[in-house]
Amino acid sequence: MKSTSMRGLLMGLSLLFAEMVHAQAACPPGMIPYGTGQDQSVCGPDNSQQQPAQRPQALQPIWIDKYGAIATDLTHGRNGAGASVNESNRNEAEKAAITNCQDNGGTSACHVEIWYVNQCVALVGGATSHNAEAGLTIDLATQAAMKVCNATDTHCQVTYTACSPPVRIQ
């Protein structure tokens, strides 16, 4: 008789345990079962745990513009030319190019041929004229300047190229 009552007791406990297990929901990580009474079959957020730290958003890059210029003085047979690169603004780029032009054989007649920002430049001279063009790369600036020169002149040659790309500070 003892074994029958023991078996009955074990069966009763296993049924009770099975009902308890059946009433609880299997919730994903970070969630816990909610509900009323014995029925806890609904999952919800576990507010007792701290939320993971939010990653800061990636910082947007910040760029500083860089300017350049070319100045020339070809009056009265002069061959003065000057340039500037990586200046902080247009005014500084033009001033530096004119100063360089005057230091290189030009006079007060030195004038700015071209100024550019965050680009490259090419100065091309032909048999009777010259011109300067800007572009995103030296190749593009050179192609543009050569196209203009070849359309109006002969013996076109590149005499100067430079770039003033923007500088990333963040």
Wavefront OBJ file of the C-alpha trace (Angstrom):
o trace
v 0.000 0.000 0.000
v 2.843 2.273 0.669
v 4.042 2.000 -2.875
v 0.561 2.786 -4.225
v 0.198 5.913 -2.105
v 3.744 6.953 -2.910
v 3.027 6.479 -6.594
v -0.138 8.547 -6.232
v 1.695 11.281 -4.424
v 4.385 11.400 -7.123
v 1.732 11.483 -9.846
v -0.095 14.296 -8.127
v 3.092 16.322 -7.755
v 4.088 15.732 -11.382
v 0.647 16.873 -12.588
v 0.852 19.984 -10.417
v 4.356 20.706 -11.668
v 3.342 20.106 -15.305
v 0.453 22.581 -14.951
v 2.759 25.218 -13.457
v 5.293 24.811 -16.237
v 2.561 24.868 -18.891
v 1.177 28.162 -17.595
v 4.437 30.069 -17.958
v 5.516 31.429 -21.345
v 8.972 30.938 -22.770
v 10.072 34.542 -23.229
v 13.049 35.789 -25.228
v 16.020 37.406 -23.481
v 15.192 40.763 -21.915
v 11.517 39.794 -21.567
v 9.654 38.199 -18.649
v 6.257 36.492 -18.418
v 3.330 38.658 -17.353
v -0.255 37.769 -16.655
v -2.740 37.276 -13.855
v -2.840 34.468 -11.354
v -1.626 31.169 -12.738
v -1.814 32.370 -16.387
v 1.440 34.108 -17.212
v 1.501 33.387 -20.925
v 2.172 36.983 -22.070
v 5.738 38.314 -22.380
v 6.764 41.891 -21.704
v 9.937 43.906 -21.134
v 11.975 43.157 -18.049
v 12.284 46.626 -16.514
v 14.346 45.332 -13.639
v 17.406 45.094 -15.884
v 19.286 48.101 -17.140
v 18.947 48.871 -20.816
v 22.171 48.509 -22.798
v 24.067 51.742 -23.275
v 23.215 53.503 -26.511
v 26.131 53.893 -28.907
v 26.743 57.521 -29.781
v 25.852 58.434 -33.319
v 28.808 58.637 -35.648
v 30.022 62.183 -35.882
v 29.495 63.848 -39.210
v 32.749 64.877 -40.830
v 33.646 68.549 -40.638
v 35.744 70.055 -43.406
v 37.595 73.347 -43.735
v 37.629 74.939 -47.176
v 41.017 75.657 -48.734
v 41.579 78.289 -51.421
v 44.165 78.889 -54.073
v 44.831 81.466 -56.810
v 47.065 82.263 -59.766
v 48.169 85.819 -60.609
v 50.105 86.957 -63.671
v 51.763 90.048 -65.132
v 52.411 89.673 -68.829
v 52.454 93.408 -69.598
v 55.303 94.849 -71.670
v 56.983 91.486 -72.213
v 57.044 90.622 -68.545
v 56.688 87.030 -67.539
v 55.656 87.405 -63.914
v 53.491 84.746 -62.356
v 52.626 83.691 -58.823
v 50.365 81.248 -57.091
v 48.997 80.372 -53.703
v 47.592 77.141 -52.271
v 45.835 76.008 -49.099
v 44.820 79.485 -47.953
v 41.952 79.954 -45.476
v 39.839 82.274 -47.675
v 39.623 83.802 -51.125
v 41.074 87.166 -50.103
v 44.189 85.573 -48.563
v 44.652 83.341 -51.620
v 44.468 86.295 -54.027
v 46.815 88.453 -51.924
v 49.403 85.672 -51.679
v 49.259 84.985 -55.436
v 49.747 88.690 -56.263
v 52.667 88.969 -53.816
v 54.271 85.859 -55.349
v 53.727 87.298 -58.828
v 55.484 90.534 -57.859
v 58.328 88.567 -56.263
v 58.733 86.573 -59.503
v 59.244 89.406 -61.994
v 55.804 90.975 -61.997
v 54.899 94.546 -61.136
v 51.919 96.236 -59.569
v 50.150 95.120 -62.753
v 49.951 91.553 -61.399
v 46.333 90.488 -61.427
v 44.439 87.367 -60.407
v 43.789 85.022 -63.326
v 41.769 82.526 -61.310
v 40.884 81.630 -57.743
v 39.490 78.274 -56.649
v 38.249 76.508 -53.544
v 38.612 72.790 -52.693
v 39.849 72.043 -56.208
v 42.884 71.849 -58.424
v 44.093 74.298 -61.056
v 46.129 74.183 -64.258
v 47.807 77.086 -66.046
v 48.427 76.464 -69.745
v 50.403 78.686 -72.090
v 50.379 78.732 -75.878
v 52.301 80.644 -78.532
v 50.285 83.829 -77.983
v 48.101 83.397 -74.896
v 47.583 81.587 -71.632
v 44.629 80.488 -69.544
v 43.886 78.805 -66.244
v 41.093 76.379 -65.392
v 40.021 74.658 -62.170
v 38.708 71.116 -61.715
v 38.214 68.420 -59.101
v 41.543 66.827 -60.039
v 44.718 68.015 -61.758
v 43.810 65.895 -64.779
v 40.371 67.512 -65.107
v 41.771 71.025 -64.674
v 44.512 70.305 -67.225
v 42.064 68.871 -69.757
v 39.825 71.943 -69.454
v 42.725 74.399 -69.790
v 44.228 72.519 -72.758
v 40.844 72.456 -74.507
v 40.558 76.255 -74.255
v 44.165 76.791 -75.361
v 43.983 74.369 -78.292
v 40.807 76.056 -79.543
v 42.507 79.470 -79.822
v 46.268 78.959 -79.852
v 49.123 76.640 -80.814
v 52.018 74.995 -78.927
v 49.930 74.674 -75.753
v 51.843 73.458 -72.707
v 50.998 73.058 -69.048
v 53.138 75.481 -67.037
v 51.703 75.071 -63.549
v 49.350 72.772 -61.592
v 48.355 72.654 -57.936
v 45.547 71.576 -55.621
v 43.953 73.066 -52.523
v 41.801 70.215 -51.186
v 39.539 70.687 -48.181
v 40.949 69.524 -44.842
v 38.942 67.235 -42.581
v 39.083 68.358 -38.956
v 36.591 65.842 -37.550
l 1 2 3 4 5 6 7 8 9 10 11 12 13 14 15 16 17 18 19 20 21 22 23 24 25 26 27 28 29 30 31 32 33 34 35 36 37 38 39 40 41 42 43 44 45 46 47 48 49 50 51 52 53 54 55 56 57 58 59 60 61 62 63 64 65 66 67 68 69 70 71 72 73 74 75 76 77 78 79 80 81 82 83 84 85 86 87 88 89 90 91 92 93 94 95 96 97 98 99 100 101 102 103 104 105 106 107 108 109 110 111 112 113 114 115 116 117 118 119 120 121 122 123 124 125 126 127 128 129 130 131 132 133 134 135 136 137 138 139 140 141 142 143 144 145 146 147 148 149 150 151 152 153 154 155 156 157 158 159 160 161 162 163 164 165 166 167 168 169 170
